[in-house]
Amino acid sequence: MDTKEIKQQANFLYSKSGQYIVSLFIITQTITSFVALYVGYWIGLIISLLLTPIELGMYRALLKSYDRKAREVNTKEYLLSGFKDIKKWGPIFIGKTLYIWAIKAVVLVLGMLLLDRSGFSSIGVALKSVWTGDTSLLLGNLDITSAMAALADGTLETGISLGIYISALLAEIVGFIVGIYYTLTYFFAVDHEEYDIGDSLRASRQAMTGNFLFYIGLALRFAIRYIISVILAAIVNSSLYSLYNMLLDYIPSFTQLPLGVAFNLLMAAVGVIIAIALYQVKWMLSLTILYKETQK
């Protein structure tokens, strides 16, 4: 089965099962996206990590959809299923994330040792940047244009050197590659409940060996819709942010914090709904089909 056929089958599965699983995806990803807005703070990063078992319900729903049993998906039951047996699923979902984070951290530290040992004073910011994928953490308050101009002089006004940026970039590249090889980890864990974290990681790596470029090709089939969803979400959220700033002039100061939280939740939901409407569930169904194909 080639990438075109997988996408077509994913579209077919979505047409048959979407109505049963979309609500679960919206709620789950809105929660994780909302928390992701605060990963620039260590507490937000830790909460984001501990929250990963919430994704269990989505993977169960995806496998049910593949087996044409999407009607059995109960959003309320599936949503917190990963926390009901946290001893089983916690090590798998949290463990995979920590494993990839550890690999990124090693690459980052090695890069800094080779390129800029003096940059270890900024190790905390650099780690958060590569763990979250949010390179803006390294830019501080600079916009990208100012950052590029500062890089031409060898250092940014934030005090973070070019060596750290190169190290962070290398860590991101390695993390991206490693992430692809372990992209099927949760499918194996859910489909083979006797597997522990080591078994699941090993099975995913073996299944994806030889399928790396195939995965890239499959992802490219969703690239345009992904880009459109990012642009649309940015436009809508920019409008919401402007509305929030306008409201700040008319509301008491003690209501600003809860209003800010509410707007962040709304922006997270908007981004998720746009992504799901355009590609997200179909992309995950494509990965489900890829997983099943590797087992034949």
C-alpha positions as CSV (number, residue, x, y, z in Angstrom):
1,M,0.0,0.0,0.0
2,D,1.5,3.4,-1.0
3,T,1.0,6.7,0.7
4,K,-1.8,7.7,-1.6
5,E,-3.7,4.5,-0.8
6,I,-3.2,5.0,2.9
7,K,-4.5,8.5,2.8
8,Q,-7.6,7.4,0.8
9,Q,-8.2,4.6,3.3
10,A,-7.8,7.1,6.2
11,N,-10.4,9.4,4.5
12,F,-12.7,6.4,4.2
13,L,-12.3,5.4,7.9
14,Y,-12.9,9.0,8.9
15,S,-16.1,9.1,7.0
16,K,-17.3,6.0,8.9
17,S,-15.9,6.7,12.3
18,G,-15.3,10.5,12.6
19,Q,-18.7,11.2,14.3
20,Y,-17.8,8.8,17.1
21,I,-14.2,9.8,17.8
22,V,-13.9,13.6,17.0
23,S,-15.3,14.8,20.3
24,L,-12.7,12.7,22.1
25,F,-9.9,14.2,20.0
26,I,-11.2,17.8,20.5
27,I,-11.3,17.5,24.3
28,T,-8.0,15.6,24.6
29,Q,-6.0,17.9,22.4
30,T,-7.6,21.1,23.7
31,I,-6.4,20.1,27.2
32,T,-2.9,19.3,26.0
33,S,-2.7,22.4,23.8
34,F,-3.9,24.6,26.6
35,V,-1.2,23.2,28.9
36,A,1.4,23.5,26.1
37,L,0.8,27.3,26.2
38,Y,2.6,27.3,29.6
39,V,5.5,25.1,28.9
40,G,7.8,28.1,28.9
41,Y,7.5,27.7,32.7
42,W,9.0,24.7,34.3
43,I,5.8,23.9,36.1
44,G,4.0,24.0,32.8
45,L,6.6,21.7,31.3
46,I,6.2,19.2,34.1
47,I,2.4,19.2,34.0
48,S,2.6,18.7,30.2
49,L,4.8,15.7,30.7
50,L,2.6,14.2,33.5
51,L,-0.5,14.7,31.3
52,T,0.7,12.5,28.4
53,P,-1.3,9.4,29.5
54,I,-4.4,11.3,28.6
55,E,-3.6,10.4,25.0
56,L,-4.3,6.7,25.6
57,G,-8.0,7.2,24.8
58,M,-7.2,8.6,21.4
59,Y,-5.0,5.6,20.4
60,R,-7.6,3.2,21.6
61,A,-10.2,5.1,19.5
62,L,-8.0,5.0,16.4
63,L,-7.5,1.2,16.7
64,K,-11.3,0.8,17.2
65,S,-11.9,2.9,14.1
66,Y,-9.5,0.7,12.1
67,D,-11.5,-2.4,13.2
68,R,-14.8,-0.7,12.3
69,K,-15.8,-0.6,15.9
70,A,-15.8,3.2,16.4
71,R,-19.4,3.0,17.8
72,E,-17.9,1.4,20.9
73,V,-15.9,4.6,21.7
74,N,-17.2,6.4,24.8
75,T,-15.7,9.8,25.1
76,K,-16.2,10.1,28.8
77,E,-14.8,6.6,29.5
78,Y,-11.9,6.9,27.1
79,L,-10.9,10.4,28.1
80,L,-9.3,9.5,31.4
81,S,-8.6,5.9,30.8
82,G,-4.8,6.5,30.8
83,F,-5.1,7.7,34.4
84,K,-7.3,4.9,35.7
85,D,-4.4,2.5,35.3
86,I,-1.6,4.9,35.7
87,K,0.8,2.3,36.9
88,K,0.5,0.6,33.5
89,W,0.2,3.6,31.1
90,G,2.2,6.2,33.0
91,P,5.6,4.6,32.4
92,I,4.8,4.1,28.7
93,F,3.5,7.5,27.8
94,I,5.7,9.5,30.1
95,G,8.6,7.2,29.5
96,K,8.6,7.7,25.7
97,T,8.6,11.5,26.1
98,L,11.4,11.3,28.7
99,Y,13.5,9.0,26.5
100,I,13.3,11.5,23.5
101,W,13.9,14.4,25.9
102,A,17.0,12.6,27.2
103,I,18.4,12.1,23.7
104,K,17.8,15.8,22.8
105,A,19.5,16.8,26.1
106,V,22.6,14.7,25.3
107,V,22.9,16.1,21.8
108,L,22.4,19.7,23.2
109,V,25.0,19.3,25.9
110,L,27.5,17.6,23.5
111,G,27.0,20.4,21.0
112,M,27.5,23.0,23.7
113,L,30.7,21.3,24.9
114,L,32.1,21.4,21.3
115,L,30.8,24.8,20.2
116,D,30.4,27.0,23.3
117,R,31.2,25.8,26.8
118,S,30.6,29.2,28.2
119,G,26.9,28.9,27.3
120,F,26.1,26.5,30.1
121,S,24.7,29.4,32.1
122,S,21.8,29.3,29.6
123,I,21.4,25.5,29.8
124,G,17.9,25.8,31.4
125,V,16.5,27.9,28.7
126,A,18.2,25.8,26.0
127,L,16.7,22.6,27.4
128,K,13.2,24.0,27.6
129,S,13.6,25.1,24.0
130,V,14.6,21.7,22.6
131,W,12.1,19.8,24.9
132,T,9.2,21.9,23.8
133,G,10.3,22.7,20.3
134,D,9.7,26.4,21.1
135,T,12.8,28.1,19.7
136,S,11.2,31.5,20.7
137,L,12.4,30.8,24.2
138,L,15.9,31.3,23.0
139,L,15.0,34.6,21.3
140,G,13.7,36.3,24.5
141,N,11.8,39.4,23.4
142,L,13.5,39.7,20.0
143,D,11.5,39.2,16.8
144,I,13.0,36.9,14.2
145,T,14.3,39.8,12.1
146,S,16.2,41.3,15.0
147,A,17.5,37.9,16.0
148,M,18.9,37.3,12.5
149,A,20.6,40.6,12.5
150,A,22.1,39.9,16.0
151,L,23.3,36.5,14.8
152,A,25.3,38.2,12.1
153,D,27.3,39.8,14.9
154,G,27.9,36.4,16.6
155,T,25.6,36.8,19.6
156,L,22.1,37.9,20.5
157,E,21.1,40.6,22.9
158,T,19.7,37.9,25.1
159,G,23.3,36.8,25.8
160,I,22.7,33.4,24.0
161,S,25.5,32.6,21.6
162,L,25.4,31.2,18.1
163,G,26.9,28.0,19.4
164,I,23.9,27.4,21.6
165,Y,21.5,28.0,18.7
166,I,23.4,25.5,16.5
167,S,23.4,23.0,19.4
168,A,19.7,23.4,19.9
169,L,19.1,23.0,16.2
170,L,21.1,19.8,16.1
171,A,19.1,18.5,19.1
172,E,15.8,19.4,17.3
173,I,16.9,17.5,14.2
174,V,18.0,14.5,16.1
175,G,14.8,14.6,18.1
176,F,12.7,14.8,15.0
177,I,14.4,11.8,13.5
178,V,14.2,9.7,16.7
179,G,10.6,10.8,17.1
180,I,9.7,9.3,13.7
181,Y,11.3,6.0,14.6
182,Y,9.3,5.9,17.8
183,T,6.1,7.2,16.3
184,L,4.3,3.9,16.5
185,T,5.2,3.3,20.2
186,Y,1.7,3.9,21.6
187,F,0.0,1.8,18.9
188,F,2.1,-1.2,20.0
189,A,1.5,-0.5,23.7
190,V,-2.2,-0.3,23.2
191,D,-2.5,-3.2,20.8
192,H,-0.2,-5.4,22.9
193,E,-1.0,-4.7,26.5
194,E,1.6,-7.1,27.7
195,Y,4.3,-4.8,26.3
196,D,6.2,-2.5,28.6
197,I,7.9,0.7,27.6
198,G,11.0,-1.1,26.4
199,D,9.1,-3.5,24.3
200,S,7.0,-0.8,22.7
201,L,9.9,1.4,21.9
202,R,11.8,-1.5,20.4
203,A,8.8,-2.7,18.4
204,S,8.3,0.8,16.9
205,R,11.9,1.2,16.0
206,Q,11.9,-2.1,14.2
207,A,8.7,-1.4,12.4
208,M,9.9,2.0,11.2
209,T,13.3,0.8,10.1
210,G,13.1,1.0,6.3
211,N,9.9,3.1,6.5
212,F,11.5,6.5,7.4
213,L,11.2,8.0,4.0
214,F,7.7,6.4,3.6
215,Y,6.6,8.3,6.7
216,I,8.0,11.5,5.3
217,G,6.1,10.9,2.1
218,L,2.9,10.2,4.0
219,A,3.4,13.4,6.1
220,L,3.9,15.5,2.9
221,R,0.5,14.4,1.7
222,F,-1.0,16.3,4.7
223,A,1.5,19.2,4.6
224,I,-0.7,21.7,2.7
225,R,-3.6,21.2,5.0
226,Y,-1.3,21.5,8.0
227,I,0.1,24.8,6.8
228,I,-3.4,26.1,6.1
229,S,-4.6,25.1,9.6
230,V,-1.6,26.9,11.2
231,I,-2.3,30.1,9.2
232,L,-6.0,30.0,10.0
233,A,-5.4,29.4,13.7
234,A,-2.8,32.2,13.8
235,I,-5.3,34.6,12.2
236,V,-8.2,33.7,14.5
237,N,-6.0,33.7,17.6
238,S,-4.5,37.0,16.7
239,S,-8.0,38.5,16.6
240,L,-8.8,36.9,19.9
241,Y,-5.6,38.2,21.4
242,S,-6.5,41.7,20.2
243,L,-9.9,41.4,21.7
244,Y,-8.4,40.3,25.0
245,N,-6.1,43.3,25.1
246,M,-9.0,45.6,24.3
247,L,-11.0,44.1,27.2
248,L,-8.2,44.7,29.6
249,D,-9.0,48.4,29.5
250,Y,-12.6,47.9,30.7
251,I,-12.4,45.2,33.3
252,P,-11.2,45.2,37.0
253,S,-7.6,44.1,37.5
254,F,-8.6,41.1,39.6
255,T,-10.5,39.6,36.7
256,Q,-7.6,39.8,34.2
257,L,-6.0,36.5,35.3
258,P,-9.1,34.3,34.9
259,L,-10.0,36.2,31.7
260,G,-6.4,35.5,30.4
261,V,-6.8,31.8,31.3
262,A,-10.2,31.6,29.6
263,F,-8.8,33.2,26.4
264,N,-5.9,30.8,26.4
265,L,-8.3,27.9,26.6
266,L,-10.4,29.4,23.8
267,M,-7.4,29.9,21.6
268,A,-6.2,26.3,22.3
269,A,-9.7,25.0,21.4
270,V,-9.8,27.1,18.2
271,G,-6.4,25.8,17.0
272,V,-7.5,22.2,17.8
273,I,-10.8,22.4,16.0
274,I,-9.3,24.0,12.9
275,A,-6.6,21.2,12.8
276,I,-9.1,18.4,13.3
277,A,-11.4,19.9,10.7
278,L,-8.7,20.0,8.1
279,Y,-6.3,17.1,8.8
280,Q,-5.5,16.0,12.3
281,V,-7.7,12.9,12.8
282,K,-7.2,11.7,9.2
283,W,-3.4,12.0,9.8
284,M,-3.7,9.9,12.9
285,L,-5.8,7.4,11.1
286,S,-3.1,7.2,8.4
287,L,-0.6,6.4,11.1
288,T,-2.9,3.7,12.4
289,I,-3.0,2.2,8.9
290,L,0.8,2.4,8.6
291,Y,1.1,0.6,11.9
292,K,-1.2,-2.2,10.8
293,E,0.6,-2.4,7.5
294,T,3.9,-3.0,9.3
295,Q,2.4,-5.9,11.1
296,K,1.4,-7.8,8.0
